[in-house]
Amino acid sequence: MPSKSSEKFCGQIVTEAQLKDIIEIIETFPKLTRTELAHTVCELFDWKRPTGKLKGVECRQFLERLDKKELIHLPAVQQRPAKKSKPKISRTREADSQATISTKLRELSPLVLIRVETQEQRQLWYQYIDRYHYLGYQLPFGAQLRYFIQSGATDTLLGCFQFSSPAWMMMPRDQWIGWDHKQRQDNLQRIVNNSRFLIFPWVQVKNLASKALALAIKTVPDDWEQNYGYRPVLMETLVDEKRFKGTCYKAANWHYVGKTTGRGRMDKKNKRHGAAVKDIYLYPLTKGFRDELVR
């Protein structure tokens, strides 16, 4: 388990591992304002009010307290809030496109998921996602775990995963679960969102994607519980219907439950933002997942 520090946020002890994550966020994205940093930290550690709103003000005060103690080094206060821009990811040859891999899945098996934990791993993961995933890299909402998909036979990297906090509200998902507003507020974090899934474009191996998903289903719940102290009971993902058919999710026995409204996955004000309409797929991680979510 992560070691503990003497720092507290809203009465909750902040671990040494969390302090290191805060430092890394500041160093990786130095152009974010203090408010943007506070919101990013709240999203990463799931520091929210019962309503689901981020504890942004408290977190900024907490970060400024750490700054005064010289435990972190915040950017200077900006007189006018800067426009939120996409994080700039440096590029190296390590993430350049490679020779085509076209073989039988058995030649690459067993598949292995490698947790992204070091700064070096993170920087490489950022590059792959930013260069080869159609959405690019964005700061994730709330809790998150990242992985490389690797061939256990050849030690070759084949792709990337990210699992993060769930969408705040999606009517088809919520109707399929059968929970009410209060139950959703109380139990939403028992859902994990597969927010990034990338098989590198030079990897052309039949059934690789569905096999990797099946491995993630076995791996992520244990890692999530170890890292965040609670075990997810349901996975969700959103598939852009104009780009993909969701074939690998169907092959891995995920359930199609409907489409998003195009408002954005963290929308809480019922406003349309012009986001692409996406197919919603769910995968129960336990037989009694509904009992866990509607209690």
N, C-alpha and C positions, 0 to 999 in steps of 0.2 A: 504494500500500500504506500501511496505517496507520503513523504515525511511532512510534518506540520510545522508552520511558522508561528510567530506570536501575533501576526496581523489578523484583524477581524474585519469582515464586511457585513454590516447589518446583523451583528451577533454571531456570524458564521465564521469559523476559522478558515483562513485562506492558506492552502498548502504551499510548500516550497515549489512544487511542480507547477501550480497555478501562477505563482510569481514569475517563474521562468517563462511561462507562456505569455504573460503580459509583457515582459521585456522583449520577447521575440516579436510580438505584434508591433511594438513601438519601433523596433529596429528595422523590421521588414517593410513597414508602411509609414515612413517618417513624415509624409505630407498630410496625413490625417489630422484634423483638428482634435483638440482635447475632447470635445463632445462626441465626435465620431469614434475616437478611441474608446470612450466610455461605453458607447452603444455596442461596439464590436466585442468588448470584454464581456458585457452583459449577455450578448447573444452566445458567446462561446461557453460561458459557465452557467447559462440558463438562470441568470439573476433577474427574476421577474416578479411583479406583483401578482396577487391572486387573479386579477383581471387579465393577465397575460402581457401587460405593458412592461417594458424594460425599466429597471431601476437606474435610469440614466443619470439623473441628478446626483443620487447617492454615490454612484460609481465614480463620477467625475471628482467628487469631493474626496473619495477614497484614494483615487489615483494621485490627486494633488497632495494628499497627506503622505503617500509613499514618496513622492517627488521631494517633499521637504525633508524627509528622512534620508534622502539620497539613495533610496533602494531602487528607484527607477529614475529616468531622465525624460520628462515630458517635453514636447515641443513648446515653443513660446506661445503665449496667448495671442490669438489672431483677433483683430478688431472686428473683422467681418467674416462670417462663416464661409469657408471655401466650398466651392461646388464639389459634391461627392463624385469622384472620378474612379474609373476602373484602376485597380492597383497595377503598377508597372512591374512586370516580371523580367528580370535579366535573363538573357539567353546564352547558353553555352553549347558547345559541339556535342556534349554528352547526350543531349536530347534531340540531336539531328535525326532525320529520317534514315532508316536502315534498309538493308537488303530484304526483299520479300521473304516472309516465312510462310511457306505453303506445304503443309505436311499433314499426316494423320494425327489426331488428338492423342492417340496412344504413344506417339513418339515424343510427346512433350510431358506426358503424365509421369508422376502425379503433379497436379497443380498445387501451388502454395500461395497463401496470402501473406505478404510481408507488411507488418504494421509500420507506418511512417511515423517515426518517433524522433529522430535526430534532425538538427537543422539542415544538414547536408541532404538528407532524404526529402525533407520538405521542399527545399529549393528545387530539387529535381522533379518532384511530383508537381509543383506549381508550373514548371516549364512544360511538362507533357500535357497537362490539362489546358494550359493557356494556348499552346500551339496546335493541339490536335482535337480538342473537344469543341463542338460548335458553339457552346455557351462561354467558353473560355474560363479563366479562373475568377471567382468572386469570393469575397469574404463570406464564410458560411454563417447561417443563422444558428445560434445556440450551440449545443454540444455537437461534437463531430469526431469521427474516426476516419483515417485515410489508410489506404493499402495500395501496394503494388501487387499485380497478378504476375506470378513468376512460374516458369517451368521448373519443376523439381528435377527433371532429367538433364536439362542443359543449363540451368541457372539463368536463362534468358528472361528479361522482363517482357511481358506480353500486353500489359494494360494497367489501368488504375481504377480504384473505387473510392468514393467518398460516401459516408453515411452521416447524416446530421439530423437536427431537430425537425419535427414534422410541420406540415402546413397547418396554419392556425385553424382554418375552416374550409372544408370542401364538402358540399352537400351530398354528392353521391357516396363518398366515404362515410360520412356521418350517418346517413340513412342506412347504409349497409351494416354498420356497427350497431345502430339502434340506441345510441346514447342521447341524453338530453344536454342542454347547455351547461348545466352545473357538472355533470359527469365528464363532459369534454374538458372543461376547465381543470378538473381535479386529476384527470388521468391521461391527458394528451401526450405527456412525455413518455408514456409507455409505448409510443409509436416511434419508429425510426425511419427516416426518409433516405432512400438511396438517391442522393442528389447529384452524383456524378458516376458515370460508368463509361469507361473508354477501353476499347480494344484498339491497339495502335493500328493505323491504317495500313501498315506493311505486314500485319499479321492476318493471314487469310486461312483460318483453320476451322473447318466445319464443327459445330457443336461446342466450340470453345466458350462462347458467351454464356450459354445456359449452364455449362459445367461450372464456370466461375461463379455464377449466381448461386448454384446449389452449395458450393463451398462457403460462400459468404453467409448463407442462411445458417450454416452450422457454426461458423466462427464468430460472427459479430455479436450475438447475444452474450456469450461469455466475456468477450472483451469489453463490451459496453457495461456490463455489470461490474467488472473489475475496475473499470475506469471511473464510472459515475455512481456506483452504489445501488443501482436498480436495474432490473432485467426487463428489456422490451418484450412485448407479446405480439406485436404486429409490425410488419414492414410495409412501406408504401413507396411508390415511385410515379413520376409523371413522364409520359412519352409524347413527344411532339408528333402528332399524327401526320403532319405534312412531310416529315423527314423519315420516320421509322414506322414499322408495322407492329412493333412490340413482340416480334417472333421469339426472341430469346426468353422473355418473361413468360410467354405462353408455354414454351417448352419446359420451363422450370416450374410450371404449375401455379403461377401467380393468377389472381382473379381480376378480370376486368370488371370495374363497377360503374364506369361512366366517364364523363368529361368535365374538365374544369370550365369555369365561366370566363376565363381570360382576365381575371382581376389581379393575378399575382398571388403567390403561395402564402405570403405573410399579411395579406390585406385583412384588416379588421374593421374597416369603415364602409364596406360594401360598395366600393367605388371601382369602376372598370379602369384599368391602366393600359389597355391595349396589349396585354400579354397574349402570347399564342395560346389557343385552346389546345389542351393536352388530354390524352387518355390517362385515366387513373387505374393503376394496378396495385393490388394488395396481396400480402402473403402472411397468413397466420403463423406465428412461431410456437404457439401452444394450442392444445385442443380446447382449453377453457379461456381463450383470449377474450371472448365477449364478457364472461363473468368478471374478468379483471378490469375491463374498461367501463362497464356500466354500474359498478358497485358504488 
